[in-house]
Amino acid sequence: MKKNIGKTDRVVRLVFGLISLSAALFVTGLILKLILLFFGLFCLLEALVSRCALYAILGKNTCPIE
């Protein structure tokens, strides 16, 4: 798989993922907690693998090395 997420994108996704996971710890509603956990884990996964499926579909690439 080719990387399509650059450094700035990775950092933003990492921060959003950590914020979502942290927020999930303090939320009391089960549905909201699950949504925050899913979103947080998804953002962290994208940041770790430097790959975004939506970017691939749209043909977008923010990674300077192709």
PDB file of N, CA, C and O in Angstrom:
ATOM      1  N   MET A   1       0.838  -1.181   0.000  1.00  0.00           N
ATOM      2  CA  MET A   1       0.000   0.000   0.000  1.00  0.00           C
ATOM      3  C   MET A   1       0.880   1.240   0.000  1.00  0.00           C
ATOM      4  O   MET A   1       1.835   1.347   0.769  1.00  0.00           O
ATOM      5  N   LYS A   2       0.536   2.179  -0.883  1.00  0.00           N
ATOM      6  CA  LYS A   2       1.267   3.433  -0.937  1.00  0.00           C
ATOM      7  C   LYS A   2       0.749   4.387   0.138  1.00  0.00           C
ATOM      8  O   LYS A   2      -0.451   4.457   0.402  1.00  0.00           O
ATOM      9  N   LYS A   3       1.673   5.113   0.746  1.00  0.00           N
ATOM     10  CA  LYS A   3       1.286   6.114   1.733  1.00  0.00           C
ATOM     11  C   LYS A   3       0.659   7.294   1.008  1.00  0.00           C
ATOM     12  O   LYS A   3       1.125   7.697  -0.058  1.00  0.00           O
ATOM     13  N   ASN A   4      -0.403   7.845   1.592  1.00  0.00           N
ATOM     14  CA  ASN A   4      -1.018   9.021   0.996  1.00  0.00           C
ATOM     15  C   ASN A   4      -1.341  10.101   2.034  1.00  0.00           C
ATOM     16  O   ASN A   4      -2.113  11.021   1.765  1.00  0.00           O
ATOM     17  N   ILE A   5      -0.741   9.975   3.222  1.00  0.00           N
ATOM     18  CA  ILE A   5      -0.937  10.961   4.281  1.00  0.00           C
ATOM     19  C   ILE A   5       0.434  11.519   4.661  1.00  0.00           C
ATOM     20  O   ILE A   5       1.347  10.768   5.003  1.00  0.00           O
ATOM     21  N   GLY A   6       0.564  12.827   4.598  1.00  0.00           N
ATOM     22  CA  GLY A   6       1.807  13.492   4.956  1.00  0.00           C
ATOM     23  C   GLY A   6       1.948  13.673   6.462  1.00  0.00           C
ATOM     24  O   GLY A   6       1.072  13.281   7.232  1.00  0.00           O
ATOM     25  N   LYS A   7       3.055  14.268   6.866  1.00  0.00           N
ATOM     26  CA  LYS A   7       3.381  14.417   8.285  1.00  0.00           C
ATOM     27  C   LYS A   7       2.336  15.254   9.034  1.00  0.00           C
ATOM     28  O   LYS A   7       1.905  14.874  10.123  1.00  0.00           O
ATOM     29  N   THR A   8       1.932  16.384   8.459  1.00  0.00           N
ATOM     30  CA  THR A   8       0.949  17.243   9.131  1.00  0.00           C
ATOM     31  C   THR A   8      -0.373  16.515   9.308  1.00  0.00           C
ATOM     32  O   THR A   8      -0.979  16.577  10.378  1.00  0.00           O
ATOM     33  N   ASP A   9      -0.818  15.832   8.277  1.00  0.00           N
ATOM     34  CA  ASP A   9      -2.051  15.038   8.358  1.00  0.00           C
ATOM     35  C   ASP A   9      -1.949  13.967   9.437  1.00  0.00           C
ATOM     36  O   ASP A   9      -2.896  13.745  10.192  1.00  0.00           O
ATOM     37  N   ARG A  10      -0.817  13.317   9.505  1.00  0.00           N
ATOM     38  CA  ARG A  10      -0.624  12.260  10.506  1.00  0.00           C
ATOM     39  C   ARG A  10      -0.721  12.820  11.917  1.00  0.00           C
ATOM     40  O   ARG A  10      -1.350  12.217  12.788  1.00  0.00           O
ATOM     41  N   VAL A  11      -0.102  13.967  12.142  1.00  0.00           N
ATOM     42  CA  VAL A  11      -0.130  14.580  13.472  1.00  0.00           C
ATOM     43  C   VAL A  11      -1.548  14.985  13.847  1.00  0.00           C
ATOM     44  O   VAL A  11      -1.976  14.768  14.981  1.00  0.00           O
ATOM     45  N   VAL A  12      -2.278  15.571  12.906  1.00  0.00           N
ATOM     46  CA  VAL A  12      -3.661  15.981  13.173  1.00  0.00           C
ATOM     47  C   VAL A  12      -4.519  14.760  13.509  1.00  0.00           C
ATOM     48  O   VAL A  12      -5.308  14.798  14.454  1.00  0.00           O
ATOM     49  N   ARG A  13      -4.371  13.694  12.750  1.00  0.00           N
ATOM     50  CA  ARG A  13      -5.150  12.472  13.015  1.00  0.00           C
ATOM     51  C   ARG A  13      -4.765  11.842  14.349  1.00  0.00           C
ATOM     52  O   ARG A  13      -5.621  11.322  15.065  1.00  0.00           O
ATOM     53  N   LEU A  14      -3.501  11.887  14.675  1.00  0.00           N
ATOM     54  CA  LEU A  14      -3.039  11.359  15.957  1.00  0.00           C
ATOM     55  C   LEU A  14      -3.643  12.148  17.111  1.00  0.00           C
ATOM     56  O   LEU A  14      -4.109  11.562  18.089  1.00  0.00           O
ATOM     57  N   VAL A  15      -3.637  13.463  17.005  1.00  0.00           N
ATOM     58  CA  VAL A  15      -4.207  14.310  18.062  1.00  0.00           C
ATOM     59  C   VAL A  15      -5.710  14.071  18.186  1.00  0.00           C
ATOM     60  O   VAL A  15      -6.216  13.898  19.295  1.00  0.00           O
ATOM     61  N   PHE A  16      -6.436  14.059  17.055  1.00  0.00           N
ATOM     62  CA  PHE A  16      -7.877  13.792  17.100  1.00  0.00           C
ATOM     63  C   PHE A  16      -8.164  12.414  17.696  1.00  0.00           C
ATOM     64  O   PHE A  16      -9.113  12.250  18.463  1.00  0.00           O
ATOM     65  N   GLY A  17      -7.348  11.434  17.341  1.00  0.00           N
ATOM     66  CA  GLY A  17      -7.541  10.098  17.885  1.00  0.00           C
ATOM     67  C   GLY A  17      -7.355  10.054  19.391  1.00  0.00           C
ATOM     68  O   GLY A  17      -8.149   9.442  20.105  1.00  0.00           O
ATOM     69  N   LEU A  18      -6.313  10.698  19.868  1.00  0.00           N
ATOM     70  CA  LEU A  18      -6.055  10.717  21.316  1.00  0.00           C
ATOM     71  C   LEU A  18      -7.126  11.499  22.069  1.00  0.00           C
ATOM     72  O   LEU A  18      -7.532  11.103  23.161  1.00  0.00           O
ATOM     73  N   ILE A  19      -7.582  12.602  21.494  1.00  0.00           N
ATOM     74  CA  ILE A  19      -8.657  13.378  22.125  1.00  0.00           C
ATOM     75  C   ILE A  19      -9.941  12.565  22.183  1.00  0.00           C
ATOM     76  O   ILE A  19     -10.634  12.571  23.200  1.00  0.00           O
ATOM     77  N   SER A  20     -10.262  11.868  21.104  1.00  0.00           N
ATOM     78  CA  SER A  20     -11.485  11.049  21.076  1.00  0.00           C
ATOM     79  C   SER A  20     -11.420   9.916  22.093  1.00  0.00           C
ATOM     80  O   SER A  20     -12.392   9.646  22.799  1.00  0.00           O
ATOM     81  N   LEU A  21     -10.277   9.261  22.163  1.00  0.00           N
ATOM     82  CA  LEU A  21     -10.138   8.173  23.139  1.00  0.00           C
ATOM     83  C   LEU A  21     -10.206   8.696  24.568  1.00  0.00           C
ATOM     84  O   LEU A  21     -10.793   8.055  25.439  1.00  0.00           O
ATOM     85  N   SER A  22      -9.611   9.849  24.807  1.00  0.00           N
ATOM     86  CA  SER A  22      -9.670  10.450  26.142  1.00  0.00           C
ATOM     87  C   SER A  22     -11.097  10.849  26.491  1.00  0.00           C
ATOM     88  O   SER A  22     -11.546  10.636  27.617  1.00  0.00           O
ATOM     89  N   ALA A  23     -11.806  11.424  25.534  1.00  0.00           N
ATOM     90  CA  ALA A  23     -13.192  11.824  25.776  1.00  0.00           C
ATOM     91  C   ALA A  23     -14.067  10.605  26.057  1.00  0.00           C
ATOM     92  O   ALA A  23     -15.003  10.683  26.853  1.00  0.00           O
ATOM     93  N   ALA A  24     -13.772   9.493  25.415  1.00  0.00           N
ATOM     94  CA  ALA A  24     -14.565   8.275  25.620  1.00  0.00           C
ATOM     95  C   ALA A  24     -14.463   7.778  27.062  1.00  0.00           C
ATOM     96  O   ALA A  24     -15.368   7.103  27.552  1.00  0.00           O
ATOM     97  N   LEU A  25     -13.383   8.104  27.729  1.00  0.00           N
ATOM     98  CA  LEU A  25     -13.228   7.687  29.131  1.00  0.00           C
ATOM     99  C   LEU A  25     -14.187   8.416  30.060  1.00  0.00           C
ATOM    100  O   LEU A  25     -14.571   7.880  31.100  1.00  0.00           O
ATOM    101  N   PHE A  26     -14.576   9.634  29.694  1.00  0.00           N
ATOM    102  CA  PHE A  26     -15.384  10.462  30.586  1.00  0.00           C
ATOM    103  C   PHE A  26     -16.856  10.540  30.204  1.00  0.00           C
ATOM    104  O   PHE A  26     -17.660  11.096  30.952  1.00  0.00           O
ATOM    105  N   VAL A  27     -17.217   9.992  29.054  1.00  0.00           N
ATOM    106  CA  VAL A  27     -18.610  10.022  28.595  1.00  0.00           C
ATOM    107  C   VAL A  27     -19.372   8.879  29.254  1.00  0.00           C
ATOM    108  O   VAL A  27     -18.848   7.778  29.419  1.00  0.00           O
ATOM    109  N   THR A  28     -20.622   9.161  29.629  1.00  0.00           N
ATOM    110  CA  THR A  28     -21.400   8.119  30.308  1.00  0.00           C
ATOM    111  C   THR A  28     -22.305   7.329  29.367  1.00  0.00           C
ATOM    112  O   THR A  28     -22.617   6.174  29.657  1.00  0.00           O
ATOM    113  N   GLY A  29     -22.732   7.906  28.261  1.00  0.00           N
ATOM    114  CA  GLY A  29     -23.630   7.208  27.335  1.00  0.00           C
ATOM    115  C   GLY A  29     -22.890   6.139  26.543  1.00  0.00           C
ATOM    116  O   GLY A  29     -21.815   6.398  26.002  1.00  0.00           O
ATOM    117  N   LEU A  30     -23.455   4.949  26.471  1.00  0.00           N
ATOM    118  CA  LEU A  30     -22.801   3.822  25.806  1.00  0.00           C
ATOM    119  C   LEU A  30     -22.612   4.064  24.309  1.00  0.00           C
ATOM    120  O   LEU A  30     -21.532   3.807  23.777  1.00  0.00           O
ATOM    121  N   ILE A  31     -23.640   4.553  23.629  1.00  0.00           N
ATOM    122  CA  ILE A  31     -23.545   4.771  22.182  1.00  0.00           C
ATOM    123  C   ILE A  31     -22.479   5.815  21.870  1.00  0.00           C
ATOM    124  O   ILE A  31     -21.652   5.607  20.983  1.00  0.00           O
ATOM    125  N   LEU A  32     -22.489   6.927  22.586  1.00  0.00           N
ATOM    126  CA  LEU A  32     -21.498   7.978  22.359  1.00  0.00           C
ATOM    127  C   LEU A  32     -20.093   7.471  22.672  1.00  0.00           C
ATOM    128  O   LEU A  32     -19.140   7.800  21.965  1.00  0.00           O
ATOM    129  N   LYS A  33     -19.966   6.679  23.719  1.00  0.00           N
ATOM    130  CA  LYS A  33     -18.668   6.106  24.086  1.00  0.00           C
ATOM    131  C   LYS A  33     -18.137   5.207  22.961  1.00  0.00           C
ATOM    132  O   LYS A  33     -16.955   5.265  22.622  1.00  0.00           O
ATOM    133  N   LEU A  34     -19.008   4.384  22.392  1.00  0.00           N
ATOM    134  CA  LEU A  34     -18.603   3.501  21.301  1.00  0.00           C
ATOM    135  C   LEU A  34     -18.212   4.281  20.053  1.00  0.00           C
ATOM    136  O   LEU A  34     -17.247   3.933  19.373  1.00  0.00           O
ATOM    137  N   ILE A  35     -18.959   5.333  19.757  1.00  0.00           N
ATOM    138  CA  ILE A  35     -18.634   6.175  18.598  1.00  0.00           C
ATOM    139  C   ILE A  35     -17.274   6.832  18.788  1.00  0.00           C
ATOM    140  O   ILE A  35     -16.453   6.833  17.871  1.00  0.00           O
ATOM    141  N   LEU A  36     -17.032   7.388  19.964  1.00  0.00           N
ATOM    142  CA  LEU A  36     -15.741   8.028  20.239  1.00  0.00           C
ATOM    143  C   LEU A  36     -14.593   7.022  20.200  1.00  0.00           C
ATOM    144  O   LEU A  36     -13.516   7.335  19.692  1.00  0.00           O
ATOM    145  N   LEU A  37     -14.809   5.829  20.727  1.00  0.00           N
ATOM    146  CA  LEU A  37     -13.777   4.790  20.684  1.00  0.00           C
ATOM    147  C   LEU A  37     -13.467   4.391  19.245  1.00  0.00           C
ATOM    148  O   LEU A  37     -12.301   4.280  18.867  1.00  0.00           O
ATOM    149  N   PHE A  38     -14.504   4.176  18.446  1.00  0.00           N
ATOM    150  CA  PHE A  38     -14.306   3.799  17.054  1.00  0.00           C
ATOM    151  C   PHE A  38     -13.557   4.888  16.297  1.00  0.00           C
ATOM    152  O   PHE A  38     -12.575   4.610  15.609  1.00  0.00           O
ATOM    153  N   PHE A  39     -14.025   6.135  16.426  1.00  0.00           N
ATOM    154  CA  PHE A  39     -13.391   7.260  15.739  1.00  0.00           C
ATOM    155  C   PHE A  39     -11.940   7.420  16.182  1.00  0.00           C
ATOM    156  O   PHE A  39     -11.056   7.632  15.352  1.00  0.00           O
ATOM    157  N   GLY A  40     -11.695   7.320  17.481  1.00  0.00           N
ATOM    158  CA  GLY A  40     -10.340   7.464  18.002  1.00  0.00           C
ATOM    159  C   GLY A  40      -9.406   6.389  17.493  1.00  0.00           C
ATOM    160  O   GLY A  40      -8.289   6.687  17.070  1.00  0.00           O
ATOM    161  N   LEU A  41      -9.842   5.149  17.527  1.00  0.00           N
ATOM    162  CA  LEU A  41      -9.009   4.044  17.053  1.00  0.00           C
ATOM    163  C   LEU A  41      -8.782   4.128  15.550  1.00  0.00           C
ATOM    164  O   LEU A  41      -7.690   3.824  15.069  1.00  0.00           O
ATOM    165  N   PHE A  42      -9.804   4.539  14.808  1.00  0.00           N
ATOM    166  CA  PHE A  42      -9.684   4.687  13.360  1.00  0.00           C
ATOM    167  C   PHE A  42      -8.661   5.765  13.007  1.00  0.00           C
ATOM    168  O   PHE A  42      -7.827   5.570  12.122  1.00  0.00           O
ATOM    169  N   CYS A  43      -8.727   6.894  13.695  1.00  0.00           N
ATOM    170  CA  CYS A  43      -7.766   7.979  13.453  1.00  0.00           C
ATOM    171  C   CYS A  43      -6.345   7.548  13.798  1.00  0.00           C
ATOM    172  O   CYS A  43      -5.406   7.856  13.063  1.00  0.00           O
ATOM    173  N   LEU A  44      -6.185   6.841  14.906  1.00  0.00           N
ATOM    174  CA  LEU A  44      -4.850   6.357  15.284  1.00  0.00           C
ATOM    175  C   LEU A  44      -4.313   5.364  14.261  1.00  0.00           C
ATOM    176  O   LEU A  44      -3.131   5.407  13.921  1.00  0.00           O
ATOM    177  N   LEU A  45      -5.157   4.479  13.772  1.00  0.00           N
ATOM    178  CA  LEU A  45      -4.734   3.510  12.768  1.00  0.00           C
ATOM    179  C   LEU A  45      -4.277   4.211  11.499  1.00  0.00           C
ATOM    180  O   LEU A  45      -3.233   3.872  10.940  1.00  0.00           O
ATOM    181  N   GLU A  46      -5.052   5.187  11.042  1.00  0.00           N
ATOM    182  CA  GLU A  46      -4.667   5.935   9.848  1.00  0.00           C
ATOM    183  C   GLU A  46      -3.345   6.662  10.056  1.00  0.00           C
ATOM    184  O   GLU A  46      -2.508   6.699   9.155  1.00  0.00           O
ATOM    185  N   ALA A  47      -3.156   7.230  11.222  1.00  0.00           N
ATOM    186  CA  ALA A  47      -1.905   7.941  11.504  1.00  0.00           C
ATOM    187  C   ALA A  47      -0.714   6.983  11.523  1.00  0.00           C
ATOM    188  O   ALA A  47       0.374   7.333  11.066  1.00  0.00           O
ATOM    189  N   LEU A  48      -0.915   5.795  12.043  1.00  0.00           N
ATOM    190  CA  LEU A  48       0.187   4.829  12.142  1.00  0.00           C
ATOM    191  C   LEU A  48       0.579   4.239  10.791  1.00  0.00           C
ATOM    192  O   LEU A  48       1.761   4.010  10.537  1.00  0.00           O
ATOM    193  N   VAL A  49      -0.400   3.991   9.923  1.00  0.00           N
ATOM    194  CA  VAL A  49      -0.091   3.364   8.637  1.00  0.00           C
ATOM    195  C   VAL A  49       0.080   4.374   7.505  1.00  0.00           C
ATOM    196  O   VAL A  49       0.436   3.996   6.389  1.00  0.00           O
ATOM    197  N   SER A  50      -0.170   5.653   7.780  1.00  0.00           N
ATOM    198  CA  SER A  50      -0.033   6.735   6.790  1.00  0.00           C
ATOM    199  C   SER A  50      -0.875   6.491   5.545  1.00  0.00           C
ATOM    200  O   SER A  50      -0.446   6.783   4.429  1.00  0.00           O
ATOM    201  N   ARG A  51      -2.046   5.970   5.737  1.00  0.00           N
ATOM    202  CA  ARG A  51      -2.915   5.622   4.602  1.00  0.00           C
ATOM    203  C   ARG A  51      -4.351   5.979   4.946  1.00  0.00           C
ATOM    204  O   ARG A  51      -4.841   5.644   6.025  1.00  0.00           O
ATOM    205  N   CYS A  52      -5.024   6.660   4.024  1.00  0.00           N
ATOM    206  CA  CYS A  52      -6.428   7.019   4.194  1.00  0.00           C
ATOM    207  C   CYS A  52      -7.206   6.476   2.996  1.00  0.00           C
ATOM    208  O   CYS A  52      -6.888   6.789   1.850  1.00  0.00           O
ATOM    209  N   ALA A  53      -8.214   5.671   3.264  1.00  0.00           N
ATOM    210  CA  ALA A  53      -9.008   5.072   2.196  1.00  0.00           C
ATOM    211  C   ALA A  53      -9.781   6.133   1.416  1.00  0.00           C
ATOM    212  O   ALA A  53      -9.891   6.044   0.193  1.00  0.00           O
ATOM    213  N   LEU A  54     -10.311   7.125   2.106  1.00  0.00           N
ATOM    214  CA  LEU A  54     -11.050   8.185   1.422  1.00  0.00           C
ATOM    215  C   LEU A  54     -10.131   8.982   0.501  1.00  0.00           C
ATOM    216  O   LEU A  54     -10.521   9.327  -0.615  1.00  0.00           O
ATOM    217  N   TYR A  55      -8.916   9.275   0.955  1.00  0.00           N
ATOM    218  CA  TYR A  55      -7.946   9.957   0.098  1.00  0.00           C
ATOM    219  C   TYR A  55      -7.656   9.118  -1.147  1.00  0.00           C
ATOM    220  O   TYR A  55      -7.549   9.658  -2.248  1.00  0.00           O
ATOM    221  N   ALA A  56      -7.529   7.813  -0.979  1.00  0.00           N
ATOM    222  CA  ALA A  56      -7.254   6.931  -2.113  1.00  0.00           C
ATOM    223  C   ALA A  56      -8.399   6.965  -3.127  1.00  0.00           C
ATOM    224  O   ALA A  56      -8.160   6.995  -4.335  1.00  0.00           O
ATOM    225  N   ILE A  57      -9.631   6.960  -2.642  1.00  0.00           N
ATOM    226  CA  ILE A  57     -10.799   7.005  -3.529  1.00  0.00           C
ATOM    227  C   ILE A  57     -10.853   8.329  -4.283  1.00  0.00           C
ATOM    228  O   ILE A  57     -11.164   8.367  -5.473  1.00  0.00           O
ATOM    229  N   LEU A  58     -10.548   9.413  -3.575  1.00  0.00           N
ATOM    230  CA  LEU A  58     -10.611  10.741  -4.181  1.00  0.00           C
ATOM    231  C   LEU A  58      -9.365  11.104  -4.980  1.00  0.00           C
ATOM    232  O   LEU A  58      -9.351  12.112  -5.686  1.00  0.00           O
ATOM    233  N   GLY A  59      -8.317  10.286  -4.873  1.00  0.00           N
ATOM    234  CA  GLY A  59      -7.075  10.552  -5.589  1.00  0.00           C
ATOM    235  C   GLY A  59      -6.238  11.630  -4.933  1.00  0.00           C
ATOM    236  O   GLY A  59      -5.359  12.206  -5.574  1.00  0.00           O
ATOM    237  N   LYS A  60      -6.493  11.910  -3.677  1.00  0.00           N
ATOM    238  CA  LYS A  60      -5.750  12.946  -2.948  1.00  0.00           C
ATOM    239  C   LYS A  60      -4.522  12.331  -2.309  1.00  0.00           C
ATOM    240  O   LYS A  60      -4.541  11.175  -1.888  1.00  0.00           O
ATOM    241  N   ASN A  61      -3.452  13.112  -2.238  1.00  0.00           N
ATOM    242  CA  ASN A  61      -2.217  12.622  -1.638  1.00  0.00           C
ATOM    243  C   ASN A  61      -1.498  13.799  -1.000  1.00  0.00           C
ATOM    244  O   ASN A  61      -1.155  14.760  -1.687  1.00  0.00           O
ATOM    245  N   THR A  62      -1.263  13.735   0.317  1.00  0.00           N
ATOM    246  CA  THR A  62      -0.542  14.799   1.006  1.00  0.00           C
ATOM    247  C   THR A  62       0.862  14.357   1.409  1.00  0.00           C
ATOM    248  O   THR A  62       1.593  15.096   2.068  1.00  0.00           O
ATOM    249  N   CYS A  63       1.222  13.157   1.009  1.00  0.00           N
ATOM    250  CA  CYS A  63       2.549  12.635   1.308  1.00  0.00           C
ATOM    251  C   CYS A  63       3.519  13.126   0.241  1.00  0.00           C
ATOM    252  O   CYS A  63       3.269  12.929  -0.948  1.00  0.00           O
ATOM    253  N   PRO A  64       4.638  13.770   0.641  1.00  0.00           N
ATOM    254  CA  PRO A  64       5.571  14.291  -0.351  1.00  0.00           C
ATOM    255  C   PRO A  64       6.335  13.207  -1.116  1.00  0.00           C
ATOM    256  O   PRO A  64       6.827  13.463  -2.215  1.00  0.00           O
ATOM    257  N   ILE A  65       6.439  12.010  -0.554  1.00  0.00           N
ATOM    258  CA  ILE A  65       7.165  10.910  -1.209  1.00  0.00           C
ATOM    259  C   ILE A  65       6.132   9.964  -1.815  1.00  0.00           C
ATOM    260  O   ILE A  65       5.309   9.398  -1.095  1.00  0.00           O
ATOM    261  N   GLU A  66       6.171   9.793  -3.119  1.00  0.00           N
ATOM    262  CA  GLU A  66       5.197   8.907  -3.770  1.00  0.00           C
ATOM    263  C   GLU A  66       5.846   7.634  -4.201  1.00  0.00           C
ATOM    264  O   GLU A  66       5.184   6.765  -4.768  1.00  0.00           O
TER     265      GLU A  66
END
